[in-house]
Amino acid sequence: MTKTNKLYPIFLKTANLHILIVGGGNVAEEKLNFLTKSSPDAKVTIVSPLFREGTLALASQFDVTLIKDKYQEAYLDGKHMVIATTDIPEVNILVYNDCRKRDKLVNVADNPPYCDFYMGGIVTKGHVKVAISTNGKSPTTAKRLRQFFEEVIPDDISEMVQSLNDYRKTIKGDFEQKVKKMNEVTKVLVQEKNDKSFGSRKAEAPKS
């Protein structure tokens, strides 16, 4: 029997949160790049005895505070989410245990049992954002799916979203009535897609 993915996806307003990254190596830089690419307004603090050149460059472009020091529990003060990325397992586990005591959301990189959340693949096209999860099993699969959806989702989809939002504001009635009207307006998009797919399959069918 196939196990289901029981994770609950959410989209965080990172400008309202404060994120701590523990570690300054390759993984820390990767996580920082991931965060700032998807959420350029994220507030991030990184604590590590050393930082890579790439991390220093990213920190200069975004709202990132660098602290040259070894990890201490006091650095959890005021933080909402924590990502442990050091190459010392004992330090990462210490970060995890400290977060558990303080009710902080924590992710220990490449160690699913010590994660409250995963950082999956993300596709962003203007107002549209798609998050991809493989339940922590295969980051490579998430990467390939991200590349697929980046190709499939049109670049101008954000214009459609904005137009629908503007139209929604003109609809009178309560929430239920607005939903019903928006469903009527947008179902043609699905129908057109199905018609095109059917036509494509019909055209590709072998001749008898």
Beta strands, then each sheet from edge to edge (+ up, - down):
strand 1: 19-22
strand 2: 44-48
strand 3: 64-68
strand 4: 81-84
strand 5: 105-108
strand 6: 121-125
strand 7: 128-132
sheet 1: 3+ 2+ 1+ 4+ 5+
sheet 2: 6+ 7-
end
